[in-house]
Amino acid sequence: MSTWIIVGVKFLFHVPITIELFFSYILIQTLGILLIVYIMESNKEKQSLLYKIIRMEKVEVVSHLAASISHEIRNPLTTTRGFLQLLNESKAIPEAEKGYLTVAIQELDQAERIIRDYLTFAKPTTEEIESLNLKKEIERAINIIVPFANMNIVELSSELESCYIKGNAGLFQQVLVNLLKNGIEAMPSGGTLSIAGTVEKTLAKVTITDNGVGMNDLQRNRLGEPYFSTKETKGTGLGMMVVFRIIESMNGSINIESEQGKGTRITLAFPLNI
């Protein structure tokens, strides 16, 4: 660009161009462009780092909160559920009134699931780390989610390669089932949910693709933040928080691509256990 500018100045305006001016102009222009690019990239990196720090602070607050109160809340819930179950089995209570007890037990189970998510989020790591067959784990998660998919008129398709990663089977199942369930719920009118398990160099990748409602950039960037959910009043945001935390504990990464009205693609990457 600098060369063409100098050539244009010489022939259009007949300005004498010396060798010193030629090289000085090219050097100054090049260094100026490099300096601008460096400043832009530096600012971009600082913004990204600031965003990560803010997110980590939010996560830390929720983690401490979860660790401090979850056990205390869970114990009375378990006791209450036990007595309600006994009452529900009693013959002294009319069948019509047992329906209320069933609803109460279901709500207690829902509360217990939320608390379990909090506990998993607060401390996702476990000593029971083992070698997991990626293909078998995905197939197990698909078998769990099939009834829910059939209820929502969603077809499941899979293309899986066999490989091994390190992790805890129970927590990894929690990640897969949560993501598959979210994909199905993103297609209220039915559709196709695709699951692929592939090997790329030293990484095992799991790709989950739906053709549902999708997300905008703001929603996509906020996934995994405390209390943020795309399900409005139906979601707590705990599910994706737990997913992000478990993937992080497995030294993995998650990449989310989404477009409103076209669907979402989530890619998980984990180091191979060779």
PyRosetta script that sets phi, psi and omega in degrees:
from pyrosetta import init, pose_from_sequence

init()
pose = pose_from_sequence("MSTWIIVGVKFLFHVPITIELFFSYILIQTLGILLIVYIMESNKEKQSLLYKIIRMEKVEVVSHLAASISHEIRNPLTTTRGFLQLLNESKAIPEAEKGYLTVAIQELDQAERIIRDYLTFAKPTTEEIESLNLKKEIERAINIIVPFANMNIVELSSELESCYIKGNAGLFQQVLVNLLKNGIEAMPSGGTLSIAGTVEKTLAKVTITDNGVGMNDLQRNRLGEPYFSTKETKGTGLGMMVVFRIIESMNGSINIESEQGKGTRITLAFPLNI")
pose.set_psi(1, -44.5)
pose.set_omega(1, 179.6)
pose.set_phi(2, -61.6)
pose.set_psi(2, -41.1)
pose.set_omega(2, -179.4)
pose.set_phi(3, -62.7)
pose.set_psi(3, -45.7)
pose.set_omega(3, -179.7)
pose.set_phi(4, -65.6)
pose.set_psi(4, -35.4)
pose.set_omega(4, 177.6)
pose.set_phi(5, -63.9)
pose.set_psi(5, -44.1)
pose.set_omega(5, -179.2)
pose.set_phi(6, -66.3)
pose.set_psi(6, -42.2)
pose.set_omega(6, 178.2)
pose.set_phi(7, -61.8)
pose.set_psi(7, -42.0)
pose.set_omega(7, 178.8)
pose.set_phi(8, -63.6)
pose.set_psi(8, -42.8)
pose.set_omega(8, 178.7)
pose.set_phi(9, -61.9)
pose.set_psi(9, -40.7)
pose.set_omega(9, -177.4)
pose.set_phi(10, -66.3)
pose.set_psi(10, -45.4)
pose.set_omega(10, -173.8)
pose.set_phi(11, -86.6)
pose.set_psi(11, -27.1)
pose.set_omega(11, 179.9)
pose.set_phi(12, -85.2)
pose.set_psi(12, -39.3)
pose.set_omega(12, -176.0)
pose.set_phi(13, -111.3)
pose.set_psi(13, -0.1)
pose.set_omega(13, 177.0)
pose.set_phi(14, 54.5)
pose.set_psi(14, 42.5)
pose.set_omega(14, 176.6)
pose.set_phi(15, -90.0)
pose.set_psi(15, 130.1)
pose.set_omega(15, 179.4)
pose.set_phi(16, -67.9)
pose.set_psi(16, 130.1)
pose.set_omega(16, -178.8)
pose.set_phi(17, -112.0)
pose.set_psi(17, 119.8)
pose.set_omega(17, 176.9)
pose.set_phi(18, -92.2)
pose.set_psi(18, 165.1)
pose.set_omega(18, 178.3)
pose.set_phi(19, -62.6)
pose.set_psi(19, -40.6)
pose.set_omega(19, -179.6)
pose.set_phi(20, -62.8)
pose.set_psi(20, -44.9)
pose.set_omega(20, 179.1)
pose.set_phi(21, -63.9)
pose.set_psi(21, -40.6)
pose.set_omega(21, -178.8)
pose.set_phi(22, -57.8)
pose.set_psi(22, -54.6)
pose.set_omega(22, -176.7)
pose.set_phi(23, -72.1)
pose.set_psi(23, -33.3)
pose.set_omega(23, 178.2)
pose.set_phi(24, -64.5)
pose.set_psi(24, -43.4)
pose.set_omega(24, -179.0)
pose.set_phi(25, -63.7)
pose.set_psi(25, -45.8)
pose.set_omega(25, 179.4)
pose.set_phi(26, -61.9)
pose.set_psi(26, -43.5)
pose.set_omega(26, -178.3)
pose.set_phi(27, -64.0)
pose.set_psi(27, -46.6)
pose.set_omega(27, -178.2)
pose.set_phi(28, -64.3)
pose.set_psi(28, -44.1)
pose.set_omega(28, -179.3)
pose.set_phi(29, -63.7)
pose.set_psi(29, -43.9)
pose.set_omega(29, -178.7)
pose.set_phi(30, -64.6)
pose.set_psi(30, -46.5)
pose.set_omega(30, 179.7)
pose.set_phi(31, -64.1)
pose.set_psi(31, -35.9)
pose.set_omega(31, 178.5)
pose.set_phi(32, -63.7)
pose.set_psi(32, -44.2)
pose.set_omega(32, 178.4)
pose.set_phi(33, -63.6)
pose.set_psi(33, -43.7)
pose.set_omega(33, 179.2)
pose.set_phi(34, -61.5)
pose.set_psi(34, -40.6)
pose.set_omega(34, -179.9)
pose.set_phi(35, -64.8)
pose.set_psi(35, -42.7)
pose.set_omega(35, 179.5)
pose.set_phi(36, -63.6)
pose.set_psi(36, -44.8)
pose.set_omega(36, 179.5)
pose.set_phi(37, -62.1)
pose.set_psi(37, -41.5)
pose.set_omega(37, -179.8)
pose.set_phi(38, -62.4)
pose.set_psi(38, -44.1)
pose.set_omega(38, 180.0)
pose.set_phi(39, -63.7)
pose.set_psi(39, -42.3)
pose.set_omega(39, 179.6)
pose.set_phi(40, -63.6)
pose.set_psi(40, -45.8)
pose.set_omega(40, -179.4)
pose.set_phi(41, -66.6)
pose.set_psi(41, -37.2)
pose.set_omega(41, 178.7)
pose.set_phi(42, -64.2)
pose.set_psi(42, -43.9)
pose.set_omega(42, 177.7)
pose.set_phi(43, -63.7)
pose.set_psi(43, -39.0)
pose.set_omega(43, 179.1)
pose.set_phi(44, -63.8)
pose.set_psi(44, -42.3)
pose.set_omega(44, 179.9)
pose.set_phi(45, -66.4)
pose.set_psi(45, -39.6)
pose.set_omega(45, 179.1)
pose.set_phi(46, -66.3)
pose.set_psi(46, -39.1)
pose.set_omega(46, 177.5)
pose.set_phi(47, -63.5)
pose.set_psi(47, -41.8)
pose.set_omega(47, 178.6)
pose.set_phi(48, -64.0)
pose.set_psi(48, -42.4)
pose.set_omega(48, 179.1)
pose.set_phi(49, -64.7)
pose.set_psi(49, -40.4)
pose.set_omega(49, 178.7)
pose.set_phi(50, -63.5)
pose.set_psi(50, -41.9)
pose.set_omega(50, 178.3)
pose.set_phi(51, -61.5)
pose.set_psi(51, -41.4)
pose.set_omega(51, 179.8)
pose.set_phi(52, -66.0)
pose.set_psi(52, -39.6)
pose.set_omega(52, 179.5)
pose.set_phi(53, -63.8)
pose.set_psi(53, -45.1)
pose.set_omega(53, 179.4)
pose.set_phi(54, -61.3)
pose.set_psi(54, -43.9)
pose.set_omega(54, 179.8)
pose.set_phi(55, -64.2)
pose.set_psi(55, -40.7)
pose.set_omega(55, 179.3)
pose.set_phi(56, -64.6)
pose.set_psi(56, -37.0)
pose.set_omega(56, 178.0)
pose.set_phi(57, -64.5)
pose.set_psi(57, -42.8)
pose.set_omega(57, 177.7)
pose.set_phi(58, -62.5)
pose.set_psi(58, -44.1)
pose.set_omega(58, -179.2)
pose.set_phi(59, -62.9)
pose.set_psi(59, -40.1)
pose.set_omega(59, -178.8)
pose.set_phi(60, -63.9)
pose.set_psi(60, -40.5)
pose.set_omega(60, 178.7)
pose.set_phi(61, -61.4)
pose.set_psi(61, -48.0)
pose.set_omega(61, -179.8)
pose.set_phi(62, -64.6)
pose.set_psi(62, -36.8)
pose.set_omega(62, -179.7)
pose.set_phi(63, -62.9)
pose.set_psi(63, -46.3)
pose.set_omega(63, 178.6)
pose.set_phi(64, -64.5)
pose.set_psi(64, -41.1)
pose.set_omega(64, 179.1)
pose.set_phi(65, -62.1)
pose.set_psi(65, -44.4)
pose.set_omega(65, -179.2)
pose.set_phi(66, -62.9)
pose.set_psi(66, -45.1)
pose.set_omega(66, -177.6)
pose.set_phi(67, -65.7)
pose.set_psi(67, -31.0)
pose.set_omega(67, -173.4)
pose.set_phi(68, -82.8)
pose.set_psi(68, -32.5)
pose.set_omega(68, -172.1)
pose.set_phi(69, -115.8)
pose.set_psi(69, -15.8)
pose.set_omega(69, -173.3)
pose.set_phi(70, -60.6)
pose.set_psi(70, -45.9)
pose.set_omega(70, -178.6)
pose.set_phi(71, -63.4)
pose.set_psi(71, -41.6)
pose.set_omega(71, -178.3)
pose.set_phi(72, -63.8)
pose.set_psi(72, -34.5)
pose.set_omega(72, 179.6)
pose.set_phi(73, -78.9)
pose.set_psi(73, -35.7)
pose.set_omega(73, -174.4)
pose.set_phi(74, -66.3)
pose.set_psi(74, -38.8)
pose.set_omega(74, -176.4)
pose.set_phi(75, -62.0)
pose.set_psi(75, -51.2)
pose.set_omega(75, 177.6)
pose.set_phi(76, -65.1)
pose.set_psi(76, -30.6)
pose.set_omega(76, 176.7)
pose.set_phi(77, -63.5)
pose.set_psi(77, -42.6)
pose.set_omega(77, 179.8)
pose.set_phi(78, -63.2)
pose.set_psi(78, -43.0)
pose.set_omega(78, 179.1)
pose.set_phi(79, -63.1)
pose.set_psi(79, -45.4)
pose.set_omega(79, -179.8)
pose.set_phi(80, -61.3)
pose.set_psi(80, -42.1)
pose.set_omega(80, -179.7)
pose.set_phi(81, -63.7)
pose.set_psi(81, -38.4)
pose.set_omega(81, 179.8)
pose.set_phi(82, -61.9)
pose.set_psi(82, -44.8)
pose.set_omega(82, 178.9)
pose.set_phi(83, -67.5)
pose.set_psi(83, -38.3)
pose.set_omega(83, 177.3)
pose.set_phi(84, -63.7)
pose.set_psi(84, -37.5)
pose.set_omega(84, 178.6)
pose.set_phi(85, -64.9)
pose.set_psi(85, -39.9)
pose.set_omega(85, 177.6)
pose.set_phi(86, -63.6)
pose.set_psi(86, -43.6)
pose.set_omega(86, 178.1)
pose.set_phi(87, -62.9)
pose.set_psi(87, -36.8)
pose.set_omega(87, -178.5)
pose.set_phi(88, -67.2)
pose.set_psi(88, -26.7)
pose.set_omega(88, 179.5)
pose.set_phi(89, -90.4)
pose.set_psi(89, -6.8)
pose.set_omega(89, -178.4)
pose.set_phi(90, -73.0)
pose.set_psi(90, 142.4)
pose.set_omega(90, 179.1)
pose.set_phi(91, -84.8)
pose.set_psi(91, -10.7)
pose.set_omega(91, -178.3)
pose.set_phi(92, -78.6)
pose.set_psi(92, -14.5)
pose.set_omega(92, -178.3)
pose.set_phi(93, -98.0)
pose.set_psi(93, 130.7)
pose.set_omega(93, 179.8)
pose.set_phi(94, -60.9)
pose.set_psi(94, 149.2)
pose.set_omega(94, -178.2)
pose.set_phi(95, -60.7)
pose.set_psi(95, -34.5)
pose.set_omega(95, -179.1)
pose.set_phi(96, -62.4)
pose.set_psi(96, -36.9)
pose.set_omega(96, -178.0)
pose.set_phi(97, -81.7)
pose.set_psi(97, -18.8)
pose.set_omega(97, 178.6)
pose.set_phi(98, -66.6)
pose.set_psi(98, -21.9)
pose.set_omega(98, 177.0)
pose.set_phi(99, -62.2)
pose.set_psi(99, -36.0)
pose.set_omega(99, 177.7)
pose.set_phi(100, -65.5)
pose.set_psi(100, -39.7)
pose.set_omega(100, 179.2)
pose.set_phi(101, -64.9)
pose.set_psi(101, -38.6)
pose.set_omega(101, 178.9)
pose.set_phi(102, -62.6)
pose.set_psi(102, -43.4)
pose.set_omega(102, 178.3)
pose.set_phi(103, -62.1)
pose.set_psi(103, -43.0)
pose.set_omega(103, -180.0)
pose.set_phi(104, -62.2)
pose.set_psi(104, -41.3)
pose.set_omega(104, 179.0)
pose.set_phi(105, -65.1)
pose.set_psi(105, -42.0)
pose.set_omega(105, 178.8)
pose.set_phi(106, -62.0)
pose.set_psi(106, -40.3)
pose.set_omega(106, 179.2)
pose.set_phi(107, -67.8)
pose.set_psi(107, -37.0)
pose.set_omega(107, 176.0)
pose.set_phi(108, -64.9)
pose.set_psi(108, -38.5)
pose.set_omega(108, 177.0)
pose.set_phi(109, -63.6)
pose.set_psi(109, -39.1)
pose.set_omega(109, 177.6)
pose.set_phi(110, -63.7)
pose.set_psi(110, -43.0)
pose.set_omega(110, 177.5)
pose.set_phi(111, -62.9)
pose.set_psi(111, -39.0)
pose.set_omega(111, 179.7)
pose.set_phi(112, -65.8)
pose.set_psi(112, -36.4)
pose.set_omega(112, 178.2)
pose.set_phi(113, -65.1)
pose.set_psi(113, -40.4)
pose.set_omega(113, 178.8)
pose.set_phi(114, -63.8)
pose.set_psi(114, -42.5)
pose.set_omega(114, 179.0)
pose.set_phi(115, -65.6)
pose.set_psi(115, -37.9)
pose.set_omega(115, 178.1)
pose.set_phi(116, -62.9)
pose.set_psi(116, -38.1)
pose.set_omega(116, 175.8)
pose.set_phi(117, -62.5)
pose.set_psi(117, -41.1)
pose.set_omega(117, 177.4)
pose.set_phi(118, -60.1)
pose.set_psi(118, -45.2)
pose.set_omega(118, -178.8)
pose.set_phi(119, -64.4)
pose.set_psi(119, -41.0)
pose.set_omega(119, 177.7)
pose.set_phi(120, -63.9)
pose.set_psi(120, -39.3)
pose.set_omega(120, 179.4)
pose.set_phi(121, -66.0)
pose.set_psi(121, -40.4)
pose.set_omega(121, -177.5)
pose.set_phi(122, -68.0)
pose.set_psi(122, -35.6)
pose.set_omega(122, -178.1)
pose.set_phi(123, -146.3)
pose.set_psi(123, 80.1)
pose.set_omega(123, -175.3)
pose.set_phi(124, -79.7)
pose.set_psi(124, -20.0)
pose.set_omega(124, -176.6)
pose.set_phi(125, -72.9)
pose.set_psi(125, 154.0)
pose.set_omega(125, 179.4)
pose.set_phi(126, -149.0)
pose.set_psi(126, 155.1)
pose.set_omega(126, 179.3)
pose.set_phi(127, -77.1)
pose.set_psi(127, -16.7)
pose.set_omega(127, -176.8)
pose.set_phi(128, -84.2)
pose.set_psi(128, 62.2)
pose.set_omega(128, 176.8)
pose.set_phi(129, -87.0)
pose.set_psi(129, 131.4)
pose.set_omega(129, -177.6)
pose.set_phi(130, -141.4)
pose.set_psi(130, 172.3)
pose.set_omega(130, 177.0)
pose.set_phi(131, -85.7)
pose.set_psi(131, 122.8)
pose.set_omega(131, -176.1)
pose.set_phi(132, -109.2)
pose.set_psi(132, 132.7)
pose.set_omega(132, 173.2)
pose.set_phi(133, -81.2)
pose.set_psi(133, 110.6)
pose.set_omega(133, -173.3)
pose.set_phi(134, -57.7)
pose.set_psi(134, -43.7)
pose.set_omega(134, -178.0)
pose.set_phi(135, -61.1)
pose.set_psi(135, -45.9)
pose.set_omega(135, -178.0)
pose.set_phi(136, -67.4)
pose.set_psi(136, -37.7)
pose.set_omega(136, -179.7)
pose.set_phi(137, -66.7)
pose.set_psi(137, -40.5)
pose.set_omega(137, 178.5)
pose.set_phi(138, -66.9)
pose.set_psi(138, -41.6)
pose.set_omega(138, 178.7)
pose.set_phi(139, -61.4)
pose.set_psi(139, -39.0)
pose.set_omega(139, 178.1)
pose.set_phi(140, -64.3)
pose.set_psi(140, -42.9)
pose.set_omega(140, 178.9)
pose.set_phi(141, -64.3)
pose.set_psi(141, -38.7)
pose.set_omega(141, 178.5)
pose.set_phi(142, -63.6)
pose.set_psi(142, -42.2)
pose.set_omega(142, 178.8)
pose.set_phi(143, -61.5)
pose.set_psi(143, -34.8)
pose.set_omega(143, 179.1)
pose.set_phi(144, -68.8)
pose.set_psi(144, -38.3)
pose.set_omega(144, -171.0)
pose.set_phi(145, -90.6)
pose.set_psi(145, -10.1)
pose.set_omega(145, -176.8)
pose.set_phi(146, -54.4)
pose.set_psi(146, -48.4)
pose.set_omega(146, 179.8)
pose.set_phi(147, -59.2)
pose.set_psi(147, -39.8)
pose.set_omega(147, 179.0)
pose.set_phi(148, -65.5)
pose.set_psi(148, -37.9)
pose.set_omega(148, 178.1)
pose.set_phi(149, -66.0)
pose.set_psi(149, -42.7)
pose.set_omega(149, 179.0)
pose.set_phi(150, -62.9)
pose.set_psi(150, -37.7)
pose.set_omega(150, 178.3)
pose.set_phi(151, -61.9)
pose.set_psi(151, -31.8)
pose.set_omega(151, -175.8)
pose.set_phi(152, -103.3)
pose.set_psi(152, 14.5)
pose.set_omega(152, 177.6)
pose.set_phi(153, 55.9)
pose.set_psi(153, 44.9)
pose.set_omega(153, 179.5)
pose.set_phi(154, -113.4)
pose.set_psi(154, 129.2)
pose.set_omega(154, 178.3)
pose.set_phi(155, -92.2)
pose.set_psi(155, 133.7)
pose.set_omega(155, 179.4)
pose.set_phi(156, -102.3)
pose.set_psi(156, 132.2)
pose.set_omega(156, 174.5)
pose.set_phi(157, -130.4)
pose.set_psi(157, 141.8)
pose.set_omega(157, -176.5)
pose.set_phi(158, -137.8)
pose.set_psi(158, 148.2)
pose.set_omega(158, 175.0)
pose.set_phi(159, -140.2)
pose.set_psi(159, 105.0)
pose.set_omega(159, -166.8)
pose.set_phi(160, -122.7)
pose.set_psi(160, 140.0)
pose.set_omega(160, 170.8)
pose.set_phi(161, -108.8)
pose.set_psi(161, 148.1)
pose.set_omega(161, -179.7)
pose.set_phi(162, -87.7)
pose.set_psi(162, 125.2)
pose.set_omega(162, 175.1)
pose.set_phi(163, -157.3)
pose.set_psi(163, 175.4)
pose.set_omega(163, -174.8)
pose.set_phi(164, -125.7)
pose.set_psi(164, 140.1)
pose.set_omega(164, 175.0)
pose.set_phi(165, -132.0)
pose.set_psi(165, 167.7)
pose.set_omega(165, 178.1)
pose.set_phi(166, -99.7)
pose.set_psi(166, 137.8)
pose.set_omega(166, 177.8)
pose.set_phi(167, 168.9)
pose.set_psi(167, -175.4)
pose.set_omega(167, 176.3)
pose.set_phi(168, -101.7)
pose.set_psi(168, 127.3)
pose.set_omega(168, -173.8)
pose.set_phi(169, -59.9)
pose.set_psi(169, -42.9)
pose.set_omega(169, -178.1)
pose.set_phi(170, -64.0)
pose.set_psi(170, -44.3)
pose.set_omega(170, -179.5)
pose.set_phi(171, -69.8)
pose.set_psi(171, -37.9)
pose.set_omega(171, 178.9)
pose.set_phi(172, -65.8)
pose.set_psi(172, -37.1)
pose.set_omega(172, 175.1)
pose.set_phi(173, -63.0)
pose.set_psi(173, -37.2)
pose.set_omega(173, 178.5)
pose.set_phi(174, -61.9)
pose.set_psi(174, -40.2)
pose.set_omega(174, 177.9)
pose.set_phi(175, -63.3)
pose.set_psi(175, -51.0)
pose.set_omega(175, -175.7)
pose.set_phi(176, -63.8)
pose.set_psi(176, -47.8)
pose.set_omega(176, -177.8)
pose.set_phi(177, -63.4)
pose.set_psi(177, -40.3)
pose.set_omega(177, 179.6)
pose.set_phi(178, -62.2)
pose.set_psi(178, -45.6)
pose.set_omega(178, -178.9)
pose.set_phi(179, -68.6)
pose.set_psi(179, -39.8)
pose.set_omega(179, 177.9)
pose.set_phi(180, -65.3)
pose.set_psi(180, -41.2)
pose.set_omega(180, 179.1)
pose.set_phi(181, -63.6)
pose.set_psi(181, -42.3)
pose.set_omega(181, 178.1)
pose.set_phi(182, -62.3)
pose.set_psi(182, -40.2)
pose.set_omega(182, 179.0)
pose.set_phi(183, -63.1)
pose.set_psi(183, -40.3)
pose.set_omega(183, 178.8)
pose.set_phi(184, -67.3)
pose.set_psi(184, -43.0)
pose.set_omega(184, -179.7)
pose.set_phi(185, -66.8)
pose.set_psi(185, -21.3)
pose.set_omega(185, 178.4)
pose.set_phi(186, -77.2)
pose.set_psi(186, -5.5)
pose.set_omega(186, 179.6)
pose.set_phi(187, -120.3)
pose.set_psi(187, 73.4)
pose.set_omega(187, -176.2)
pose.set_phi(188, -63.1)
pose.set_psi(188, -22.8)
pose.set_omega(188, 179.8)
pose.set_phi(189, -101.6)
pose.set_psi(189, 13.8)
pose.set_omega(189, -178.9)
pose.set_phi(190, 89.1)
pose.set_psi(190, 171.0)
pose.set_omega(190, -179.5)
pose.set_phi(191, 159.7)
pose.set_psi(191, -156.5)
pose.set_omega(191, -178.7)
pose.set_phi(192, -124.6)
pose.set_psi(192, 131.5)
pose.set_omega(192, 176.4)
pose.set_phi(193, -112.7)
pose.set_psi(193, 118.5)
pose.set_omega(193, -176.7)
pose.set_phi(194, -105.4)
pose.set_psi(194, 135.8)
pose.set_omega(194, 178.0)
pose.set_phi(195, -125.6)
pose.set_psi(195, 124.0)
pose.set_omega(195, 179.4)
pose.set_phi(196, -124.1)
pose.set_psi(196, 135.2)
pose.set_omega(196, 173.6)
pose.set_phi(197, -119.6)
pose.set_psi(197, 114.5)
pose.set_omega(197, -173.9)
pose.set_phi(198, -130.2)
pose.set_psi(198, 165.3)
pose.set_omega(198, 176.5)
pose.set_phi(199, -118.0)
pose.set_psi(199, 126.9)
pose.set_omega(199, 177.1)
pose.set_phi(200, -130.0)
pose.set_psi(200, 104.6)
pose.set_omega(200, -179.0)
pose.set_phi(201, 57.9)
pose.set_psi(201, -111.7)
pose.set_omega(201, -176.5)
pose.set_phi(202, -101.2)
pose.set_psi(202, 12.5)
pose.set_omega(202, -176.5)
pose.set_phi(203, -119.6)
pose.set_psi(203, 143.4)
pose.set_omega(203, 169.1)
pose.set_phi(204, -101.9)
pose.set_psi(204, 129.3)
pose.set_omega(204, -175.5)
pose.set_phi(205, -119.9)
pose.set_psi(205, 138.1)
pose.set_omega(205, 174.5)
pose.set_phi(206, -117.8)
pose.set_psi(206, 121.6)
pose.set_omega(206, -178.8)
pose.set_phi(207, -117.9)
pose.set_psi(207, 123.4)
pose.set_omega(207, 179.7)
pose.set_phi(208, -116.6)
pose.set_psi(208, 119.5)
pose.set_omega(208, -174.0)
pose.set_phi(209, -125.1)
pose.set_psi(209, 130.1)
pose.set_omega(209, 174.4)
pose.set_phi(210, -124.2)
pose.set_psi(210, 162.7)
pose.set_omega(210, 176.2)
pose.set_phi(211, -115.0)
pose.set_psi(211, 47.0)
pose.set_omega(211, -176.0)
pose.set_phi(212, -92.2)
pose.set_psi(212, -148.7)
pose.set_omega(212, -172.4)
pose.set_phi(213, -72.7)
pose.set_psi(213, -23.3)
pose.set_omega(213, 179.4)
pose.set_phi(214, 72.8)
pose.set_psi(214, -176.6)
pose.set_omega(214, -178.7)
pose.set_phi(215, -139.3)
pose.set_psi(215, 155.2)
pose.set_omega(215, 171.6)
pose.set_phi(216, -85.6)
pose.set_psi(216, 175.6)
pose.set_omega(216, -175.8)
pose.set_phi(217, -61.9)
pose.set_psi(217, -38.4)
pose.set_omega(217, -179.3)
pose.set_phi(218, -64.5)
pose.set_psi(218, -45.2)
pose.set_omega(218, 178.6)
pose.set_phi(219, -63.6)
pose.set_psi(219, -43.5)
pose.set_omega(219, -178.6)
pose.set_phi(220, -62.2)
pose.set_psi(220, -42.3)
pose.set_omega(220, -178.1)
pose.set_phi(221, -70.9)
pose.set_psi(221, -24.0)
pose.set_omega(221, -177.4)
pose.set_phi(222, -93.4)
pose.set_psi(222, -4.0)
pose.set_omega(222, 178.4)
pose.set_phi(223, -58.6)
pose.set_psi(223, 134.7)
pose.set_omega(223, -179.4)
pose.set_phi(224, 93.6)
pose.set_psi(224, -7.0)
pose.set_omega(224, 176.9)
pose.set_phi(225, -78.7)
pose.set_psi(225, 151.4)
pose.set_omega(225, 178.6)
pose.set_phi(226, -58.4)
pose.set_psi(226, 131.0)
pose.set_omega(226, 173.1)
pose.set_phi(227, 68.5)
pose.set_psi(227, 10.0)
pose.set_omega(227, 176.7)
pose.set_phi(228, -98.4)
pose.set_psi(228, 130.9)
pose.set_omega(228, 178.5)
pose.set_phi(229, -144.9)
pose.set_psi(229, 143.3)
pose.set_omega(229, 176.1)
pose.set_phi(230, -83.7)
pose.set_psi(230, -2.6)
pose.set_omega(230, -178.4)
pose.set_phi(231, -91.6)
pose.set_psi(231, 12.4)
pose.set_omega(231, 178.9)
pose.set_phi(232, 55.2)
pose.set_psi(232, -121.0)
pose.set_omega(232, -174.6)
pose.set_phi(233, -76.2)
pose.set_psi(233, -12.1)
pose.set_omega(233, -175.9)
pose.set_phi(234, -86.4)
pose.set_psi(234, -14.2)
pose.set_omega(234, -175.8)
pose.set_phi(235, -121.0)
pose.set_psi(235, 154.0)
pose.set_omega(235, 178.3)
pose.set_phi(236, -104.6)
pose.set_psi(236, -15.1)
pose.set_omega(236, -176.5)
pose.set_phi(237, 84.9)
pose.set_psi(237, -5.5)
pose.set_omega(237, -177.6)
pose.set_phi(238, -68.6)
pose.set_psi(238, -34.9)
pose.set_omega(238, -176.9)
pose.set_phi(239, -57.6)
pose.set_psi(239, -50.9)
pose.set_omega(239, -179.0)
pose.set_phi(240, -71.0)
pose.set_psi(240, -30.6)
pose.set_omega(240, 174.0)
pose.set_phi(241, -59.7)
pose.set_psi(241, -45.7)
pose.set_omega(241, -180.0)
pose.set_phi(242, -64.8)
pose.set_psi(242, -41.6)
pose.set_omega(242, 178.8)
pose.set_phi(243, -57.8)
pose.set_psi(243, -49.5)
pose.set_omega(243, -179.7)
pose.set_phi(244, -61.0)
pose.set_psi(244, -41.6)
pose.set_omega(244, -177.0)
pose.set_phi(245, -68.2)
pose.set_psi(245, -41.3)
pose.set_omega(245, -179.8)
pose.set_phi(246, -66.4)
pose.set_psi(246, -43.7)
pose.set_omega(246, 178.7)
pose.set_phi(247, -60.7)
pose.set_psi(247, -40.5)
pose.set_omega(247, 177.9)
pose.set_phi(248, -62.6)
pose.set_psi(248, -41.1)
pose.set_omega(248, 180.0)
pose.set_phi(249, -67.9)
pose.set_psi(249, -21.0)
pose.set_omega(249, 178.2)
pose.set_phi(250, -93.6)
pose.set_psi(250, 11.0)
pose.set_omega(250, -177.8)
pose.set_phi(251, 60.1)
pose.set_psi(251, 30.8)
pose.set_omega(251, 179.5)
pose.set_phi(252, -102.8)
pose.set_psi(252, -178.1)
pose.set_omega(252, 178.4)
pose.set_phi(253, -139.1)
pose.set_psi(253, 157.7)
pose.set_omega(253, 179.4)
pose.set_phi(254, -131.2)
pose.set_psi(254, 133.4)
pose.set_omega(254, 178.3)
pose.set_phi(255, -125.7)
pose.set_psi(255, 130.7)
pose.set_omega(255, -175.2)
pose.set_phi(256, -120.0)
pose.set_psi(256, 123.7)
pose.set_omega(256, 174.1)
pose.set_phi(257, -119.0)
pose.set_psi(257, 130.4)
pose.set_omega(257, -176.7)
pose.set_phi(258, -153.0)
pose.set_psi(258, 149.4)
pose.set_omega(258, 175.7)
pose.set_phi(259, -142.7)
pose.set_psi(259, 131.9)
pose.set_omega(259, -177.2)
pose.set_phi(260, -59.6)
pose.set_psi(260, 130.3)
pose.set_omega(260, 178.7)
pose.set_phi(261, 84.9)
pose.set_psi(261, -8.0)
pose.set_omega(261, -177.2)
pose.set_phi(262, -119.3)
pose.set_psi(262, -18.6)
pose.set_omega(262, 177.0)
pose.set_phi(263, 118.3)
pose.set_psi(263, -175.4)
pose.set_omega(263, -174.6)
pose.set_phi(264, -136.5)
pose.set_psi(264, 143.1)
pose.set_omega(264, 173.9)
pose.set_phi(265, -125.4)
pose.set_psi(265, 123.2)
pose.set_omega(265, 178.8)
pose.set_phi(266, -114.8)
pose.set_psi(266, 126.9)
pose.set_omega(266, -178.7)
pose.set_phi(267, -118.5)
pose.set_psi(267, 121.5)
pose.set_omega(267, 175.2)
pose.set_phi(268, -103.7)
pose.set_psi(268, 139.3)
pose.set_omega(268, 178.9)
pose.set_phi(269, -129.1)
pose.set_psi(269, 130.8)
pose.set_omega(269, -179.8)
pose.set_phi(270, -132.1)
pose.set_psi(270, 146.8)
pose.set_omega(270, 176.2)
pose.set_phi(271, -64.7)
pose.set_psi(271, 139.5)
pose.set_omega(271, 177.5)
pose.set_phi(272, -69.7)
pose.set_psi(272, 143.9)
pose.set_omega(272, 174.2)
pose.set_phi(273, -96.3)
pose.set_psi(273, 90.9)
pose.set_omega(273, -174.4)
pose.set_phi(274, -91.3)
pose.dump_pdb("model.pdb")
